[in-house]
Amino acid sequence: MPRSGSTWLSQLFFSSPDVKLKFCPLFSYEFKNQLDEKAGGVEWQTFFDQVYLTESEFLDQEYLRKQGLVPNFKTRDENPINLVIKSTRFHHLLPFLMREHRGVKIIHIVRHPCASIYSWLCNPFEFPKDVSPMDNWRSGECRKTSVGEFWGFDDWKHVNTQAISLEKQYPERFKIVQYEHLATNPELVIKDIFKFCDIAFSNQTQDFIYSSQNTHDANKRSVYKNANKVESWIYNLAPEIVDVILKETENTELNRFLATKSDY
């Protein structure tokens, strides 16, 4: 889901010299809505091959790099063997992708629902300033302007329930990671993720873990966030929203995602 730490996680992947990183191709100008539920394995592989070779400001997130919001890693392999795609959209395609393409592995990052919703509501880049947070926090309707968009608490429940199901169905290819665990024990978690994906852990990754957590940039898009910052939703998210979120998740399989950083 959006606002779950996927930008930081994707840059942790990109810190490996053997990774080529691309951002949400199916939302890009080059590959907009190119595949749907009917796509087969060959179509998915052709798509990945084309994405690997295509360079653009959006796919490579150069606009973030130019602003210093994500790092510019100096050590890179000339032809990285791993293609990593960062996406917070098109979750409805994942069951079909997993079924049709057996070479794909997915790392699904989940953030505490209160933290995820609060981060969205207070982000001027993501939440429209002329709409009511109280009218949209659950449905996310104000952001659902095209196919593949998932916003709001109801979608948080749907997307992460689906992820739990896919992890059970494909334990060797689908792995759920909780953001709070990653933020508290980044080296331990990333080494485990890299092992799952057959990616070597390098000094460049270790250095980025340190720099990303020991400097703080207030920009919502920055990956540089001080690990000691208190989870601000605890003090700032409307109590009536918190009460509903906790009530609807506590006695379900989603309660595994209610841990905060202090719990780790």
Beta strands, then each sheet from edge to edge (+ up, - down):
strand 1: 19-23
strand 2: 82-86
strand 3: 106-110
strand 4: 174-178
sheet 1: 1+ 2+
sheet 2: 3+ 4+
end
